[in-house]
Amino acid sequence: MLYLILRWILNALGIMLVTYLIPGIAVTNFYTALVVALVLGILNALVRPILIFLTLPINILTLGLFTLVLNALILWFVSSVVKGFTVTGFGAAFWGALALWLIGWLTNALLKENL
């Protein structure tokens, strides 16, 4: 349980970091970043596998790079659901999703090393 809470907080901190790195992405406060991390985690766990399955032929043709487009669309969708979190366009969503993937990869590597 503590591991999940730690990951949730680290993802929220990553979202706050992305707002400073990527122009076009903004979050009002840390509480909103926590909500964004929660909604993004739920969508990535429940909706993303279905979308990947449905787009499997194009994903195979692009050697998996279409997954980045799906991640960007999910991030863009979250900005329309959560008040206080804005993503101005697909370009910002794409680079933001890429940055969030990199931050998530780094935090996973650090957490697995410490466990």
Buried (B, 14 or more C-beta within 10 A) or exposed (E): EEEEEEBBBBBBBBBBBBBEEBEBBBBEEEEBBBBBBBBBBEBBEEEBEEBBEEBEEEBEEEEEEBBBBBBBBBBBBBBEEBEBBBBBEBEBBBBBBBBBBEBBEEBEEEEEEEE
